[in-house]
Amino acid sequence: VPFPPIPKEDHRLVDLSDESSRRLTNLLGIVPMSVSEYLVDYVFSQTNDPKSERFQAVLEYVFQNFQMLRNDAPNFIESLKHIPFVKTVTSQKTPTDLFDPDNQFLSEFFFDQDVFPVGKLAEPEHLLVLRKLGMKDQYKITAEDVKGSIASLSLSVETNKHQRAKLYDKATAVMTHLNRNPSQLEDSVNGKTLEYWVMNTAWIPAVTEKPASFPQSLKWCAGDE
């Protein structure tokens, strides 16, 4: 993938494509900047529209040459990771706002939530780059994330059997996370502890069909019988 053309109207830069310009810069002692330095100083720091055609072309170049570019500028990753260029279902977010869709636990925990990349950047080779740019794994789940997941569960009403199975998996993943991180229950979210939200939100899916082992002498209250 070739580097996208630099806008001609950018008069801050000297075009070194011809021999006379290169000779002049050598005489003046000007050190040519690397592609990484140009991206950091003139593209990433001044990007107002990550959806623009030019920025998308730059991204394609960056993802194809990521290892080389990150090695040429120590602040390359830091400059790129906070730009909201990653498409999700409903918006565009920064890599640091997203979770890894290849992680099965995260797929269950955040089922039906807009926290994963979609489209081209969700392809395996691009996910490798997003991870280096700060895309989160399961160890980065916060109390606020837990509250968001149980809020999502509480909004889910009766659905088809496939959907219910996904909701059970989601609730199980939340419980698994809380069992692994019980101290998180004391963290504050919106002015109250996470424990308050867990205890006062209807987020645990109930069994809707009588199990085969359920005693016949007892009345089944959760289903239709």
Backbone bond lengths (Angstrom), bond angles and torsions (degrees), N, CA, C in turn:
res aa  C-N    CA-C-N  psi(-1)  N-CA   C-N-CA  omega(-1)  CA-C   N-CA-C  phi
1 V - - - 1.460 - - 1.523 109.18 -
2 P 1.334 118.77 117.96 1.476 120.90 179.86 1.515 111.24 -72.47
3 F 1.338 115.21 155.81 1.460 118.88 177.76 1.524 109.23 -71.02
4 P 1.352 118.02 134.84 1.472 121.23 -179.51 1.525 110.89 -60.10
5 P 1.337 117.54 145.61 1.467 121.01 179.30 1.523 111.74 -58.30
6 I 1.331 115.94 140.56 1.463 121.01 176.66 1.528 108.48 -80.35
7 P 1.320 118.19 132.89 1.468 120.36 -179.19 1.526 112.04 -54.29
8 K 1.328 116.40 131.29 1.467 121.28 -178.13 1.528 112.31 -64.58
9 E 1.340 115.73 -25.71 1.464 118.18 -176.65 1.525 112.89 -77.88
10 D 1.341 117.58 -3.52 1.461 119.69 179.03 1.524 108.77 -82.58
11 H 1.350 117.01 94.77 1.461 122.39 -175.04 1.525 113.03 -83.26
12 R 1.312 117.48 3.33 1.465 120.25 178.57 1.515 111.52 -79.68
13 L 1.336 116.57 -12.76 1.461 120.94 -173.11 1.526 110.63 -114.75
14 V 1.324 115.39 147.22 1.460 121.74 178.01 1.515 108.95 -100.34
15 D 1.317 116.85 127.90 1.461 122.20 178.32 1.529 109.21 -77.90
16 L 1.319 116.39 115.44 1.463 121.19 -177.16 1.525 112.19 -102.17
17 S 1.313 116.32 23.14 1.464 118.96 -177.70 1.531 112.39 -74.90
18 D 1.337 117.81 -17.98 1.467 119.24 179.05 1.526 110.54 -110.14
19 E 1.295 115.08 155.24 1.468 122.10 -173.85 1.529 112.54 -63.06
20 S 1.315 118.54 -38.92 1.468 120.72 -177.54 1.523 111.55 -65.17
21 S 1.319 116.99 -36.94 1.471 120.35 178.21 1.520 110.62 -67.68
22 R 1.305 115.71 -40.39 1.471 118.91 178.63 1.521 111.15 -65.42
23 R 1.325 116.13 -39.10 1.470 120.67 179.07 1.525 110.24 -65.21
24 L 1.342 116.51 -40.65 1.461 120.43 -179.32 1.530 111.36 -65.28
25 T 1.304 117.13 -43.51 1.471 119.43 179.83 1.526 110.93 -64.49
26 N 1.318 116.54 -34.78 1.472 119.32 176.81 1.522 110.58 -65.07
27 L 1.330 116.39 -41.39 1.470 120.09 179.49 1.524 111.14 -65.29
28 L 1.338 116.55 -34.30 1.466 121.01 -179.29 1.535 112.42 -84.37
29 G 1.305 116.74 -5.58 1.460 120.16 179.94 1.521 113.91 74.14
30 I 1.326 116.23 24.07 1.464 120.50 179.64 1.520 109.44 -84.97
31 V 1.312 115.84 127.29 1.466 120.95 179.62 1.531 108.99 -91.66
32 P 1.319 118.57 118.98 1.475 120.53 179.51 1.531 111.13 -60.19
33 M 1.314 116.03 138.97 1.462 119.34 177.87 1.523 110.56 -81.18
34 S 1.318 114.74 153.14 1.463 119.84 177.44 1.532 109.02 -79.24
35 V 1.322 115.48 167.38 1.463 120.39 176.78 1.527 109.99 -60.00
36 S 1.323 116.69 -40.46 1.469 120.81 179.83 1.523 111.20 -61.30
37 E 1.321 116.18 -43.82 1.468 120.47 -179.74 1.527 110.64 -64.62
38 Y 1.333 116.13 -39.64 1.461 119.45 177.58 1.525 110.39 -62.29
39 L 1.324 116.86 -45.21 1.463 120.54 -179.15 1.528 110.75 -61.29
40 V 1.321 116.38 -44.99 1.467 120.39 -178.07 1.527 111.19 -65.52
41 D 1.333 116.72 -46.09 1.466 120.69 -172.09 1.530 114.21 -84.09
42 Y 1.334 117.45 -28.61 1.460 119.27 -171.39 1.531 114.56 -121.55
43 V 1.322 117.48 -9.12 1.469 119.63 -179.79 1.521 110.94 -117.84
44 F 1.319 117.12 -62.38 1.464 120.15 -175.61 1.529 112.15 -61.92
45 S 1.326 116.79 -43.66 1.464 120.32 -175.23 1.527 113.08 -73.57
46 Q 1.340 116.87 -13.19 1.464 119.65 -176.38 1.529 112.68 -123.39
47 T 1.305 115.58 20.00 1.466 119.71 -178.60 1.522 110.74 -80.61
48 N 1.318 116.01 117.62 1.461 121.28 176.59 1.520 112.42 -103.02
49 D 1.338 116.36 -19.52 1.457 120.36 -176.71 1.528 110.40 -138.08
50 P 1.348 117.32 87.87 1.465 120.23 179.40 1.532 113.70 -62.83
51 K 1.335 116.34 -14.08 1.465 120.04 179.59 1.525 112.36 -84.94
52 S 1.326 116.96 -9.01 1.462 120.29 -175.26 1.526 111.35 -62.45
53 E 1.317 114.96 152.95 1.465 120.73 -178.50 1.526 110.87 -61.01
54 R 1.328 116.92 -39.85 1.464 119.62 -179.29 1.524 111.41 -66.01
55 F 1.336 117.18 -44.90 1.465 118.56 -178.74 1.529 110.37 -65.61
56 Q 1.317 117.61 -36.22 1.459 120.37 177.67 1.530 111.27 -64.58
57 A 1.336 116.33 -35.70 1.462 120.22 176.11 1.527 110.84 -67.32
58 V 1.344 115.81 -39.36 1.462 120.64 176.51 1.529 109.88 -62.64
59 L 1.320 116.90 -42.84 1.467 120.83 179.68 1.518 111.80 -59.27
60 E 1.321 115.62 -42.72 1.464 119.19 179.56 1.521 110.44 -59.66
61 Y 1.327 116.41 -42.83 1.466 120.84 177.01 1.524 110.66 -63.31
62 V 1.327 116.48 -44.33 1.466 121.49 -178.22 1.524 111.01 -60.74
63 F 1.329 117.01 -45.76 1.464 119.77 -177.30 1.528 111.72 -68.78
64 Q 1.319 117.03 -29.27 1.459 120.31 178.31 1.533 111.68 -76.38
65 N 1.327 116.90 -25.26 1.476 120.82 -174.50 1.528 111.51 -125.80
66 F 1.313 116.45 30.97 1.458 120.68 -169.62 1.526 113.04 -60.51
67 Q 1.321 117.66 -46.56 1.465 120.20 -175.50 1.520 111.60 -61.21
68 M 1.337 116.81 -44.29 1.461 120.89 178.96 1.527 110.98 -63.56
69 L 1.332 116.52 -44.07 1.469 120.63 -176.25 1.523 111.67 -67.01
70 R 1.332 117.57 -41.51 1.466 119.82 -178.58 1.524 111.13 -66.35
71 N 1.319 117.48 -29.69 1.466 120.78 -179.61 1.524 112.24 -75.83
72 D 1.346 116.85 -22.27 1.464 120.61 -176.32 1.528 113.83 -86.10
73 A 1.330 116.77 -15.61 1.475 119.59 -179.45 1.526 108.41 -142.85
74 P 1.318 117.92 117.87 1.475 120.81 -175.43 1.531 113.48 -61.97
75 N 1.335 117.31 -25.95 1.461 120.27 -178.14 1.535 112.36 -101.26
76 F 1.324 116.63 16.29 1.466 120.84 -175.75 1.530 111.11 -62.22
77 I 1.326 117.16 -50.49 1.466 120.83 -177.85 1.525 110.59 -64.18
78 E 1.325 116.65 -44.90 1.464 120.61 -178.26 1.527 111.06 -61.43
79 S 1.319 117.27 -33.50 1.461 121.11 -178.45 1.526 112.39 -74.54
80 L 1.328 117.07 -29.44 1.465 121.37 -175.18 1.525 113.40 -93.21
81 K 1.316 117.51 -31.67 1.467 121.11 -170.20 1.527 114.63 -66.28
82 H 1.344 117.16 -19.63 1.467 119.65 -176.72 1.533 112.84 -101.73
83 I 1.326 116.69 12.39 1.464 120.96 177.39 1.528 108.61 -95.53
84 P 1.336 118.51 128.88 1.476 120.67 -177.47 1.532 112.49 -79.52
85 F 1.328 115.67 75.70 1.464 120.30 -176.95 1.523 113.54 -108.10
86 V 1.340 117.88 -3.87 1.463 120.33 -175.28 1.528 110.15 -92.84
87 K 1.316 116.84 122.94 1.459 121.06 -179.66 1.523 110.58 -74.40
88 T 1.339 115.22 136.81 1.463 121.75 170.13 1.531 106.75 -120.16
89 V 1.317 116.60 -171.78 1.465 119.20 -177.30 1.521 111.81 -61.01
90 T 1.335 116.94 -39.31 1.473 119.67 -173.50 1.520 114.96 -117.13
91 S 1.340 118.49 -9.28 1.464 118.61 -174.42 1.525 111.01 -158.07
92 Q 1.322 116.20 -163.68 1.458 122.78 171.53 1.523 108.09 -125.46
93 K 1.322 116.01 134.70 1.455 120.84 -175.81 1.514 110.97 -132.32
94 T 1.331 115.24 166.79 1.456 120.08 176.34 1.522 109.41 -78.04
95 P 1.328 118.48 156.77 1.465 120.12 176.28 1.530 112.43 -56.41
96 T 1.335 116.91 -34.23 1.460 120.73 -177.32 1.527 113.02 -73.89
97 D 1.335 117.38 -11.47 1.464 121.51 177.65 1.526 112.03 -89.19
98 L 1.327 116.91 -9.91 1.457 121.22 -169.81 1.519 112.81 -107.58
99 F 1.334 114.15 162.24 1.459 121.58 176.27 1.530 109.70 -114.98
100 D 1.319 114.58 158.16 1.469 122.03 -174.76 1.533 110.91 -74.44
101 P 1.345 118.57 115.15 1.467 120.28 -178.65 1.525 113.57 -73.41
102 D 1.326 117.70 -12.31 1.463 120.63 179.04 1.528 112.11 -81.21
103 N 1.317 116.67 -9.85 1.463 121.42 -179.51 1.532 108.81 -87.55
104 Q 1.335 116.61 116.03 1.460 120.91 -175.80 1.520 112.31 -60.81
105 F 1.328 116.39 -40.73 1.469 120.04 179.51 1.523 110.67 -60.95
106 L 1.338 116.64 -44.27 1.461 120.17 179.62 1.525 111.38 -66.68
107 S 1.320 117.20 -36.27 1.469 120.69 178.09 1.517 111.12 -60.91
108 E 1.329 116.02 -36.03 1.462 120.12 177.79 1.524 111.07 -77.86
109 F 1.311 116.57 -44.84 1.471 121.56 -177.25 1.532 111.34 -60.30
110 F 1.337 116.49 -41.14 1.465 120.90 -175.56 1.534 112.53 -106.23
111 F 1.330 116.42 23.15 1.464 119.04 178.49 1.532 110.84 -52.91
112 D 1.328 115.64 134.03 1.461 123.19 177.78 1.529 112.79 67.77
113 Q 1.352 117.06 23.83 1.462 121.48 174.65 1.521 109.69 -122.20
114 D 1.307 116.26 150.86 1.458 121.66 -173.44 1.526 111.39 -91.18
115 V 1.337 116.04 70.16 1.467 120.26 -176.83 1.528 112.59 -127.47
116 F 1.330 116.98 11.46 1.465 120.87 -177.53 1.534 110.73 -120.87
117 P 1.347 116.76 147.66 1.461 119.00 173.79 1.524 110.25 -69.49
118 V 1.324 116.27 151.18 1.460 121.28 176.41 1.527 108.60 -129.94
119 G 1.315 115.63 169.72 1.454 120.13 177.34 1.515 112.96 74.45
120 K 1.311 116.07 -147.00 1.463 122.11 -173.34 1.522 112.65 -61.38
121 L 1.338 116.76 -38.01 1.468 119.22 -177.23 1.524 112.61 -74.71
122 A 1.320 117.39 -3.75 1.468 120.48 175.32 1.524 111.76 -92.00
123 E 1.339 116.49 0.11 1.457 120.59 177.52 1.528 109.65 -73.67
124 P 1.354 117.31 149.19 1.482 120.87 -172.83 1.521 115.27 -50.70
125 E 1.343 118.07 -44.05 1.466 119.51 -176.83 1.520 111.89 -68.56
126 H 1.324 116.94 -27.88 1.459 119.75 178.01 1.529 111.80 -82.43
127 L 1.326 115.93 -30.33 1.467 118.89 176.39 1.531 110.92 -63.09
128 L 1.326 116.37 -32.79 1.468 119.85 177.23 1.527 110.62 -58.85
129 V 1.332 116.45 -41.17 1.462 120.76 179.26 1.524 110.54 -71.08
130 L 1.335 116.78 -42.76 1.471 119.85 -179.80 1.523 111.49 -60.59
131 R 1.325 116.97 -35.01 1.475 119.33 177.35 1.528 110.26 -63.37
132 K 1.327 116.83 -39.64 1.465 120.12 178.60 1.524 111.40 -70.37
133 L 1.327 115.98 -20.66 1.473 120.66 178.83 1.524 112.34 -92.29
134 G 1.336 116.99 7.31 1.463 119.28 172.86 1.513 116.20 105.29
135 M 1.344 118.60 8.27 1.458 118.72 175.20 1.529 109.39 -59.02
136 K 1.316 117.28 137.46 1.464 122.17 -166.59 1.525 114.04 -86.34
137 D 1.336 114.67 150.38 1.464 121.03 173.23 1.525 108.77 -107.17
138 Q 1.337 117.10 -172.75 1.464 120.56 -174.41 1.525 113.21 -67.62
139 Y 1.323 116.94 -18.20 1.463 120.05 -179.97 1.533 111.99 -81.26
140 K 1.324 116.26 -3.42 1.463 120.24 179.14 1.530 112.11 -102.99
141 I 1.329 117.48 8.88 1.468 120.33 178.88 1.526 109.18 -68.99
142 T 1.325 116.50 128.39 1.460 122.05 -178.75 1.529 110.79 -104.94
143 A 1.329 115.34 171.90 1.465 120.15 176.00 1.523 110.80 -60.41
144 E 1.315 116.45 -35.78 1.466 120.29 177.85 1.525 111.25 -64.84
145 D 1.338 116.81 -36.53 1.462 120.63 176.25 1.531 110.73 -64.69
146 V 1.335 115.92 -40.32 1.469 120.06 178.54 1.521 109.83 -62.19
147 K 1.319 116.25 -45.33 1.471 119.66 178.95 1.523 110.62 -60.30
148 G 1.329 116.79 -40.34 1.454 120.05 178.61 1.514 112.24 -63.50
149 S 1.319 116.67 -38.28 1.464 120.02 -179.41 1.524 112.07 -70.12
150 I 1.330 117.04 -41.55 1.469 117.81 179.99 1.529 110.67 -72.66
151 A 1.347 117.11 -29.56 1.464 119.76 174.70 1.523 109.91 -65.53
152 S 1.336 116.10 -39.25 1.459 120.71 177.50 1.520 110.73 -63.19
153 L 1.321 116.01 -41.14 1.470 120.35 178.09 1.519 111.36 -65.03
154 S 1.325 117.14 -39.17 1.468 120.31 -176.87 1.529 111.89 -67.50
155 L 1.327 116.65 -23.57 1.457 120.66 179.80 1.525 112.62 -85.69
156 S 1.327 115.92 -11.66 1.467 120.58 -177.55 1.524 109.75 -83.61
157 V 1.306 116.26 119.27 1.462 121.26 179.66 1.520 108.92 -100.03
158 E 1.345 116.42 -167.15 1.454 120.56 -179.04 1.527 110.88 -57.31
159 T 1.322 115.99 126.68 1.460 121.25 179.05 1.517 108.93 -131.56
160 N 1.316 116.79 -174.03 1.470 118.89 178.41 1.522 110.22 -70.53
161 K 1.295 116.24 170.25 1.466 120.62 -173.94 1.523 111.86 -62.03
162 H 1.329 116.77 -36.88 1.466 119.47 178.75 1.522 110.74 -62.46
163 Q 1.316 116.68 -43.26 1.463 121.20 179.37 1.520 110.99 -65.04
164 R 1.333 116.63 -41.96 1.477 119.41 179.66 1.518 110.93 -61.73
165 A 1.304 116.71 -38.97 1.466 119.98 178.74 1.530 110.72 -61.61
166 K 1.330 116.65 -40.20 1.463 121.02 177.77 1.531 110.71 -65.01
167 L 1.332 116.39 -39.02 1.460 120.04 179.96 1.526 111.08 -67.46
168 Y 1.344 117.00 -38.17 1.461 119.72 175.91 1.526 110.31 -61.86
169 D 1.341 116.10 -43.47 1.463 120.08 178.65 1.530 110.79 -62.31
170 K 1.319 115.92 -39.33 1.473 120.61 179.28 1.525 110.74 -63.80
171 A 1.339 116.51 -47.95 1.467 120.42 179.74 1.521 111.05 -62.41
172 T 1.333 116.26 -39.30 1.461 120.45 178.48 1.521 110.79 -63.76
173 A 1.327 116.42 -40.46 1.473 120.08 178.44 1.524 110.91 -63.87
174 V 1.326 117.23 -40.20 1.470 120.60 177.70 1.526 110.23 -62.39
175 M 1.338 116.75 -45.63 1.466 120.90 178.88 1.528 110.60 -61.82
176 T 1.323 116.41 -41.50 1.467 120.57 178.75 1.526 110.27 -60.69
177 H 1.313 116.20 -44.09 1.470 119.89 179.11 1.523 111.03 -62.46
178 L 1.331 117.26 -43.82 1.465 120.17 -179.06 1.522 111.62 -66.70
179 N 1.319 116.94 -35.46 1.470 120.20 176.83 1.525 111.30 -65.79
180 R 1.329 115.61 -33.44 1.460 120.06 179.42 1.528 112.35 -80.90
181 N 1.340 115.82 -24.21 1.470 120.33 -175.48 1.527 110.79 -132.39
182 P 1.331 118.25 59.56 1.474 120.53 -175.71 1.527 113.72 -61.54
183 S 1.330 117.86 -28.18 1.468 119.80 -179.31 1.524 111.85 -65.59
184 Q 1.326 116.81 -19.85 1.464 120.35 -179.83 1.527 111.82 -66.47
185 L 1.318 116.27 -20.49 1.465 120.31 178.91 1.525 111.86 -62.38
186 E 1.325 116.46 -22.20 1.467 120.27 179.81 1.520 112.66 -88.59
187 D 1.333 117.28 -6.81 1.464 120.16 179.85 1.522 110.45 -69.41
188 S 1.316 115.58 147.72 1.461 120.91 -178.70 1.526 111.27 -88.33
189 V 1.334 115.29 133.25 1.466 122.30 175.99 1.532 107.18 -135.44
190 N 1.310 116.54 118.30 1.477 121.57 -179.17 1.532 112.87 53.64
191 G 1.321 115.28 40.81 1.453 120.20 174.80 1.515 116.00 84.30
192 K 1.327 118.01 -0.56 1.470 121.36 178.30 1.520 108.74 -133.75
193 T 1.333 115.92 160.72 1.461 118.31 179.38 1.524 110.07 -71.53
194 L 1.326 115.31 156.55 1.459 119.30 175.83 1.520 110.21 -60.65
195 E 1.335 116.39 -34.51 1.467 119.95 178.63 1.534 110.66 -56.87
196 Y 1.321 117.31 -39.75 1.466 120.56 178.59 1.519 110.17 -59.56
197 W 1.329 117.53 -46.78 1.463 120.65 -177.82 1.520 111.38 -67.08
198 V 1.332 116.36 -38.41 1.474 120.03 179.07 1.523 110.66 -64.97
199 M 1.335 116.65 -39.67 1.461 121.32 -177.32 1.525 113.05 -77.87
200 N 1.326 117.66 -24.20 1.463 120.45 -172.34 1.525 113.71 -114.71
201 T 1.305 116.89 15.31 1.463 121.81 176.25 1.518 108.93 -118.14
202 A 1.324 116.91 131.71 1.473 121.13 178.73 1.527 108.37 -82.34
203 W 1.335 115.78 90.53 1.464 119.66 -172.90 1.523 114.57 -123.27
204 I 1.328 118.36 -7.42 1.470 120.56 -176.94 1.526 109.32 -93.07
205 P 1.336 118.48 115.22 1.467 120.93 -179.84 1.527 111.19 -62.26
206 A 1.326 116.17 134.87 1.472 120.98 179.19 1.530 110.18 -92.06
207 V 1.314 115.50 152.64 1.468 120.65 175.17 1.523 108.07 -68.02
208 T 1.327 116.61 131.98 1.466 120.48 -176.86 1.528 113.16 -106.38
209 E 1.327 117.44 -10.03 1.452 121.42 178.78 1.517 109.86 -124.82
210 K 1.329 115.82 140.03 1.458 120.26 -176.65 1.528 110.73 -66.06
211 P 1.339 117.57 124.89 1.465 120.31 177.50 1.525 110.59 -65.08
212 A 1.305 116.56 152.54 1.469 121.32 -179.23 1.526 111.52 -61.47
213 S 1.327 115.86 -29.31 1.467 120.29 -177.61 1.525 113.40 -86.53
214 F 1.344 117.68 -0.12 1.457 120.46 -177.38 1.526 110.45 -67.91
215 P 1.357 118.53 131.36 1.481 120.92 -177.34 1.533 111.99 -56.68
216 Q 1.315 116.57 129.81 1.467 121.52 -178.16 1.523 112.07 -66.96
217 S 1.336 117.07 -24.58 1.469 120.60 -176.78 1.527 112.73 -78.29
218 L 1.344 117.01 -11.77 1.463 120.20 -178.91 1.525 110.83 -100.94
219 K 1.329 115.06 147.51 1.459 120.22 178.34 1.523 110.36 -77.08
220 W 1.321 116.10 132.88 1.458 121.04 177.99 1.539 108.90 -88.08
221 C 1.343 116.52 119.28 1.457 120.45 -172.12 1.530 113.93 -102.47
222 A 1.308 117.87 -18.85 1.459 119.24 -173.89 1.521 113.06 -86.10
223 G 1.328 116.72 -20.83 1.462 119.66 -175.86 1.502 111.75 -103.64
224 D 1.305 114.40 -156.73 1.466 120.14 -176.99 1.510 113.19 -88.12
225 E 1.346 117.03 -12.62 1.473 119.70 -176.15 1.513 111.56 -81.61
